[in-house]
């Protein structure tokens, strides 16, 4: 495949530099359609999703732990204040 611009690639059938990849036959170059028909596009899309969900998961776990610690500290201070009075 030959790079034209970021959203357009041109298929080259006459020149193969390495082993033939049948994934290139599944790929489409339509501007109006997102192509996830080939395995390479699917793998890239899934990889991106996994990275984003991992970052979101780390953020949510960190937020949950910090909220639990804050509530626990608030509880301890409230009970300490009641016990001291």
C-alpha positions in Angstrom: 0.0 0.0 0.0 1.2 3.5 -0.8 0.6 6.4 1.6 -1.3 9.3 0.0 -2.5 11.3 3.0 -3.7 10.5 6.5 -7.1 9.2 5.4 -6.2 7.8 2.0 -4.0 4.9 1.0 -3.6 3.5 -2.5 -3.4 -0.2 -3.1 -0.5 -1.4 -5.2 -1.0 -4.8 -6.8 2.0 -5.0 -9.0 4.8 -4.5 -6.4 5.2 -6.6 -3.3 8.1 -6.1 -0.9 7.4 -9.0 1.3 4.9 -11.9 1.8 1.4 -11.2 0.5 -1.0 -10.0 3.2 -4.6 -11.0 2.5 -5.6 -8.4 5.1 -5.0 -5.7 2.4 -7.8 -7.2 0.3 -10.3 -6.7 3.0 -9.4 -3.1 3.6 -11.6 -0.3 2.1 -10.7 3.2 1.2 -14.1 4.9 1.4 -14.1 8.3 3.0 -17.8 7.9 4.2 -17.1 4.6 6.0 -14.8 3.7 8.8 -13.1 0.5 7.8 -12.7 -2.1 10.5 -13.0 -5.0 8.1 -9.3 -6.0 8.2 -7.6 -7.6 11.2 -5.0 -4.9 11.4 -7.6 -2.1 11.9 -9.4 -4.2 14.5 -6.3 -4.9 16.4 -5.3 -1.2 16.4 -8.8 -0.2 17.5 -9.0 -2.8 20.3 -5.5 -1.8 21.5 -6.5 1.9 21.7 -9.7 1.0 23.6 -7.8 -1.2 26.1 -5.3 1.6 26.8 -8.1 4.2 27.4 -10.1 1.8 29.6 -7.0 0.9 31.6 -6.3 4.6 32.2 -9.9 5.2 33.2 -9.8 2.1 35.5 -6.7 3.3 37.3 -8.3 6.8 37.7 -11.6 5.3 39.1 -9.8 3.0 41.5 -7.6 5.9 42.8 -10.7 8.0 43.2 -12.5 5.3 45.1 -9.6 4.7 47.4 -9.2 8.4 48.1 -13.0 8.8 48.8 -12.9 5.8 51.2 -9.9 7.3 53.1 -11.6 10.7 53.3 -14.8 9.2 54.7 -12.9 7.1 57.1 -11.0 10.1 58.4 -14.2 12.1 58.7 -15.7 9.2 60.7 -12.7 8.9 63.0 -12.6 12.7 63.6 -16.3 12.8 64.4 -16.1 9.9 66.8 -13.0 11.3 68.4 -14.8 14.7 68.9 -17.9 13.0 70.4 -15.8 10.8 72.7 -13.7 13.8 73.9 -16.8 15.8 74.7 
